[in-house]
Amino acid sequence: MSTLDIQGLRITLPGTARPVIDGVDLTVAARETVALVGESGSGKTLTSRSALRLLPPGATAEGTVRVGGHDVLTMDAAQLRELRTGTAAMIFQDPRAAINPLRRIGDFLTESVRLTKVMNRADATARAAVLLRTVGLDDAVLRAYPGQLSGGMLQRVMIAAALMGDPVLLLADEPTTALDVTTQAEVVALIGRLRETFGTGLLFVTHDLDLAAAIGDRVYVMYAGRIAESGPAEQLFAHPRHPYTAALLASTPRLAAPGGRLAAIEGQPPDLRTPLTGCAFATRCPLATEVCDQRVPPHRPVPGHPEHHTACHHSDRLDRTAEIYRPEKGAADA
């Protein structure tokens, strides 16, 4: 059984002409890391937050979001409280915004399990101390205030907090964005080790394709609220079968790349105030034809690779994508 199973998820916000999340299917198994990638505004964070039903005011959701076999969208208040303090947990992007600066780290770590009576104060403090040591911090951190810790230390505190309730699912929302490269590597390695130790499933939200390739067992590529492509990380990055995935890969800076101008994806994502009748990427895609404007492409398996899926009418033409997205030779630096 999957720790996270999202089927047909549609989320609509007031004032929009189309769903901000439009028919998303996504699964995460125990001890599996699934990377969810895409541009800012593609719906990655909202998709991950749906697993805790942390939706914006006025949002309406359809479909099913099952965590540990239970549908989050139909839970009552008591069931949601149990979910958020034990079954699933989120590691937020900015730890300084997620931790109360006026309270000690020990209070932050133990508050949820104490208030829900999962543990008494002594047991909660003892578990917090063990988890701090697990993430490489000293017990003395329990008595510290957030302002006394570095960004990397606070992110480790966030990871320890997420593990306090022994969750089956971890949701990591770009947890390395504000960190330096060395600390990023340490945090990613730490999350990977903890996933194996505690047997949790991990949904890792990121805009960093290299990081997704390094950490993910499987990858979902998201665009304009839809899943454009999904599959095993190695297969997807080696042989992308959606023009958007190929464009993202082509626009990633490489040390060994030839000089000149970097590839770029022309245009802008579709406006939420405008309905979509076909493929969301059609206006930016060099492979688009009339059918792309008229029909939403189905999410179907790539021939010969049943675990690799793409939502593109012209996925069989992707062999030439590298050339399509490559800037002209000799182009001046931007």
C-alpha positions as CSV (number, residue, x, y, z in Angstrom):
1,M,0.0,0.0,0.0
2,S,1.3,3.5,-0.9
3,T,1.9,6.0,1.9
4,L,0.6,8.7,-0.4
5,D,-1.9,8.0,-3.2
6,I,-3.4,11.0,-5.0
7,Q,-6.0,10.3,-7.7
8,G,-7.8,12.8,-9.9
9,L,-7.0,15.8,-7.6
10,R,-8.6,19.0,-8.7
11,I,-8.3,22.2,-6.6
12,T,-10.1,25.4,-7.6
13,L,-9.6,28.8,-6.1
14,P,-12.1,31.8,-6.1
15,G,-11.6,34.0,-9.1
16,T,-9.9,31.5,-11.4
17,A,-11.2,30.2,-14.7
18,R,-9.7,26.8,-14.4
19,P,-8.4,24.5,-11.6
20,V,-5.0,25.4,-10.1
21,I,-4.4,21.7,-9.7
22,D,-6.0,19.8,-12.6
23,G,-6.4,16.0,-12.4
24,V,-3.2,15.1,-10.7
25,D,-2.3,11.5,-10.0
26,L,0.7,10.8,-7.8
27,T,1.9,8.0,-5.5
28,V,4.7,7.6,-3.0
29,A,5.5,4.1,-1.5
30,A,7.2,3.4,1.8
31,R,10.9,4.1,1.8
32,E,10.6,5.7,-1.6
33,T,11.7,9.2,-2.6
34,V,9.5,10.9,-5.2
35,A,10.7,14.2,-6.6
36,L,8.1,16.8,-7.8
37,V,9.6,19.3,-10.1
38,G,8.6,22.3,-12.2
39,E,8.6,26.1,-12.5
40,S,7.4,28.4,-9.7
41,G,3.6,28.5,-9.8
42,S,3.2,25.1,-11.4
43,G,1.3,23.7,-8.4
44,K,4.1,21.7,-6.6
45,T,3.6,23.1,-3.1
46,L,-0.2,23.0,-3.3
47,T,-0.1,19.4,-4.4
48,S,2.2,18.5,-1.4
49,R,0.1,20.5,1.1
50,S,-3.0,18.7,0.0
51,A,-1.7,15.6,1.8
52,L,-2.2,17.5,5.0
53,R,-5.3,19.4,3.7
54,L,-3.5,22.7,4.1
55,L,-5.4,24.5,1.4
56,P,-5.9,28.2,0.8
57,P,-9.0,29.9,2.1
58,G,-12.0,29.3,-0.3
59,A,-10.3,26.4,-2.1
60,T,-12.5,23.5,-3.2
61,A,-10.9,20.1,-3.8
62,E,-12.1,17.0,-5.7
63,G,-10.7,13.6,-6.1
64,T,-8.9,11.5,-3.4
65,V,-5.8,12.1,-1.4
66,R,-5.0,9.0,0.7
67,V,-2.3,9.0,3.3
68,G,-1.8,5.6,4.9
69,G,-4.9,4.4,3.2
70,H,-7.2,7.1,4.6
71,D,-8.8,9.9,2.5
72,V,-7.6,13.3,3.8
73,L,-10.2,15.2,2.0
74,T,-13.0,13.6,3.9
75,M,-11.5,13.7,7.4
76,D,-13.1,15.5,10.3
77,A,-11.2,17.9,12.6
78,A,-10.1,15.2,15.1
79,Q,-8.8,12.9,12.3
80,L,-6.9,15.8,10.7
81,R,-5.2,16.6,14.0
82,E,-4.1,13.0,14.3
83,L,-2.9,13.0,10.7
84,R,-0.8,16.2,11.1
85,T,0.7,15.2,14.5
86,G,1.6,11.6,13.6
87,T,0.8,10.1,10.2
88,A,2.3,12.8,8.0
89,A,4.6,15.8,8.5
90,M,6.0,18.6,6.4
91,I,9.5,20.1,6.3
92,F,8.9,23.7,5.2
93,Q,11.1,25.7,2.9
94,D,11.9,28.5,5.3
95,P,12.6,27.3,8.9
96,R,12.8,30.9,10.3
97,A,9.2,31.5,9.2
98,A,8.0,28.1,10.6
99,I,9.5,28.3,14.1
100,N,8.3,30.9,16.7
101,P,11.3,33.1,17.4
102,L,10.1,33.8,21.0
103,R,10.0,30.2,22.2
104,R,12.8,27.7,22.8
105,I,13.6,24.9,20.4
106,G,12.6,22.3,23.0
107,D,9.1,23.8,23.2
108,F,8.7,23.9,19.4
109,L,9.7,20.2,19.1
110,T,7.5,18.9,21.9
111,E,4.4,21.1,21.6
112,S,2.3,19.0,19.2
113,V,2.8,15.6,20.8
114,R,2.2,17.1,24.3
115,L,-1.0,19.0,23.4
116,T,-2.4,16.0,21.7
117,K,-1.4,13.8,24.7
118,V,0.6,11.5,22.5
119,M,3.4,11.8,25.1
120,N,3.9,13.5,28.4
121,R,6.5,16.3,28.8
122,A,9.3,14.0,30.0
123,D,8.9,11.5,27.2
124,A,8.5,14.2,24.6
125,T,11.7,15.9,25.7
126,A,13.6,12.6,25.7
127,R,12.4,11.9,22.2
128,A,13.3,15.4,21.0
129,A,16.8,15.0,22.4
130,V,17.2,11.6,20.6
131,L,16.0,13.1,17.3
132,L,18.3,16.1,17.7
133,R,21.3,13.8,18.1
134,T,20.0,11.8,15.1
135,V,20.1,14.9,12.9
136,G,23.6,15.9,14.2
137,L,22.7,18.5,16.8
138,D,23.5,18.6,20.5
139,D,20.9,18.3,23.3
140,A,21.8,21.8,24.4
141,V,19.9,23.0,21.3
142,L,16.7,22.2,23.3
143,R,17.3,25.3,25.4
144,A,18.3,27.6,22.6
145,Y,16.2,30.2,20.8
146,P,15.8,30.1,17.0
147,G,17.9,33.3,16.6
148,Q,20.8,31.6,18.2
149,L,21.0,28.9,15.4
150,S,22.2,29.0,11.8
151,G,19.9,28.3,8.9
152,G,21.4,24.8,8.5
153,M,20.9,24.0,12.1
154,L,17.3,25.3,12.0
155,Q,16.6,23.1,9.0
156,R,17.9,20.1,11.0
157,V,15.5,21.2,13.8
158,M,12.6,21.2,11.3
159,I,13.5,17.7,10.2
160,A,13.6,16.5,13.8
161,A,10.2,18.2,14.4
162,A,8.8,16.3,11.4
163,L,9.9,13.0,12.9
164,M,8.5,13.6,16.4
165,G,5.2,11.8,15.6
166,D,6.9,8.9,13.8
167,P,5.2,9.7,10.4
168,V,4.7,7.3,7.5
169,L,5.0,10.2,5.0
170,L,7.4,13.1,4.9
171,L,6.7,16.2,2.7
172,A,9.7,18.3,2.0
173,D,8.9,21.6,0.3
174,E,12.2,22.8,-1.2
175,P,13.9,22.4,2.2
176,T,17.4,23.3,0.8
177,T,16.6,26.6,-1.1
178,A,17.9,29.0,1.5
179,L,21.0,27.0,2.4
180,D,24.6,27.2,1.0
181,V,25.7,24.4,-1.3
182,T,27.6,22.4,1.4
183,T,24.7,22.5,3.9
184,Q,22.3,21.6,1.1
185,A,24.3,18.4,0.4
186,E,24.4,17.6,4.2
187,V,20.6,18.1,4.6
188,V,19.8,16.0,1.5
189,A,22.0,13.2,2.7
190,L,20.5,13.4,6.1
191,I,16.9,13.2,4.8
192,G,17.9,10.2,2.7
193,R,19.4,8.3,5.7
194,L,16.4,9.1,7.9
195,R,14.0,7.9,5.3
196,E,15.7,4.5,5.3
197,T,16.0,4.4,9.1
198,F,12.4,5.3,9.8
199,G,10.8,3.6,6.8
200,T,9.0,6.7,5.6
201,G,7.9,7.7,2.1
202,L,9.3,11.1,1.0
203,L,7.7,13.6,-1.4
204,F,10.5,16.0,-2.2
205,V,9.4,19.3,-3.9
206,T,12.1,21.1,-5.8
207,H,12.8,23.3,-8.9
208,D,16.4,21.9,-9.0
209,L,16.5,19.2,-11.7
210,D,20.0,18.0,-10.7
211,L,18.8,17.5,-7.1
212,A,15.7,15.7,-8.3
213,A,17.8,13.3,-10.3
214,A,20.2,12.7,-7.4
215,I,17.6,12.1,-4.7
216,G,14.5,10.8,-6.5
217,D,13.6,7.2,-7.2
218,R,10.8,8.5,-9.4
219,V,10.1,12.0,-10.7
220,Y,6.9,13.8,-11.6
221,V,7.3,16.9,-13.8
222,M,4.5,19.4,-13.2
223,Y,3.3,22.3,-15.4
224,A,0.3,24.6,-15.0
225,G,-1.3,22.4,-12.4
226,R,-1.0,19.2,-14.5
227,I,1.5,16.3,-14.5
228,A,3.4,16.6,-17.8
229,E,5.6,13.5,-17.4
230,S,6.5,10.9,-14.7
231,G,8.7,7.9,-14.4
232,P,11.9,6.4,-12.9
233,A,14.4,9.2,-12.5
234,E,17.2,7.7,-14.6
235,Q,14.9,6.9,-17.5
236,L,13.1,10.2,-17.4
237,F,16.2,12.4,-17.4
238,A,18.0,10.3,-20.0
239,H,15.1,10.1,-22.4
240,P,12.5,12.8,-21.7
241,R,9.3,12.3,-23.6
242,H,7.6,15.7,-23.0
243,P,8.8,18.9,-24.6
244,Y,8.6,20.7,-21.2
245,T,10.9,18.2,-19.5
246,A,13.3,18.4,-22.4
247,A,13.2,22.2,-22.3
248,L,13.9,22.3,-18.5
249,L,16.9,20.0,-19.0
250,A,18.2,22.0,-22.0
251,S,18.1,25.2,-20.0
252,T,20.0,23.8,-17.0
253,P,23.5,25.4,-16.9
254,R,26.4,22.8,-17.3
255,L,30.1,23.3,-16.6
256,A,31.0,21.3,-19.7
257,A,28.5,23.0,-22.0
258,P,29.8,25.0,-25.0
259,G,30.1,28.7,-24.7
260,G,27.3,31.1,-25.8
261,R,23.8,31.8,-24.8
262,L,21.9,29.5,-22.5
263,A,18.7,27.8,-23.8
264,A,15.5,29.3,-22.5
265,I,11.8,28.5,-22.6
266,E,10.1,31.3,-24.4
267,G,6.8,32.8,-23.3
268,Q,4.9,32.5,-20.0
269,P,2.8,29.9,-18.2
270,P,-1.0,30.2,-18.9
271,D,-3.0,32.7,-16.9
272,L,-5.3,31.2,-14.3
273,R,-8.0,33.6,-15.4
274,T,-8.0,32.0,-18.9
275,P,-9.6,28.7,-19.6
276,L,-7.5,25.9,-21.2
277,T,-9.0,23.9,-24.0
278,G,-5.9,21.8,-24.9
279,C,-2.3,21.2,-23.8
280,A,-1.2,23.8,-21.2
281,F,2.3,24.0,-22.8
282,A,1.1,24.4,-26.4
283,T,1.8,28.2,-26.6
284,R,5.5,27.6,-25.6
285,C,6.1,24.3,-27.5
286,P,7.9,24.2,-30.8
287,L,6.3,20.8,-31.5
288,A,2.7,22.1,-31.1
289,T,0.1,21.5,-33.8
290,E,-3.6,22.2,-34.1
291,V,-4.5,19.1,-32.0
292,C,-2.5,20.5,-29.1
293,D,-4.7,23.6,-29.0
294,Q,-7.9,21.5,-29.2
295,R,-7.4,18.4,-26.9
296,V,-5.8,17.8,-23.6
297,P,-3.2,15.1,-24.1
298,P,-3.9,11.9,-22.1
299,H,-1.3,10.7,-19.6
300,R,-0.1,7.5,-21.2
301,P,2.9,5.1,-20.9
302,V,5.9,5.4,-23.2
303,P,6.1,2.4,-25.6
304,G,8.5,-0.1,-24.1
305,H,8.6,1.6,-20.7
306,P,5.4,1.0,-18.8
307,E,6.5,3.0,-15.7
308,H,7.4,6.0,-17.8
309,H,4.3,8.2,-18.6
310,T,3.9,11.4,-20.6
311,A,1.1,13.7,-21.5
312,C,2.0,14.8,-25.0
313,H,0.4,14.3,-28.4
314,H,3.8,14.3,-30.1
315,S,6.1,12.4,-27.6
316,D,7.4,10.2,-30.5
317,R,9.0,13.3,-32.0
318,L,11.1,14.1,-28.9
319,D,14.3,12.6,-30.5
320,R,14.9,16.1,-32.0
321,T,14.1,18.1,-28.9
322,A,17.8,18.6,-28.0
323,E,18.3,20.5,-31.2
324,I,15.0,22.4,-31.0
325,Y,15.9,23.9,-27.6
326,R,19.6,24.5,-28.3
327,P,20.5,28.1,-29.0
328,E,22.2,28.9,-32.3
329,K,25.9,28.5,-32.4
330,G,27.9,31.7,-31.8
331,A,25.0,33.4,-30.1
332,A,26.1,36.2,-27.8
333,D,26.0,35.8,-24.1
334,A,22.8,37.1,-22.6
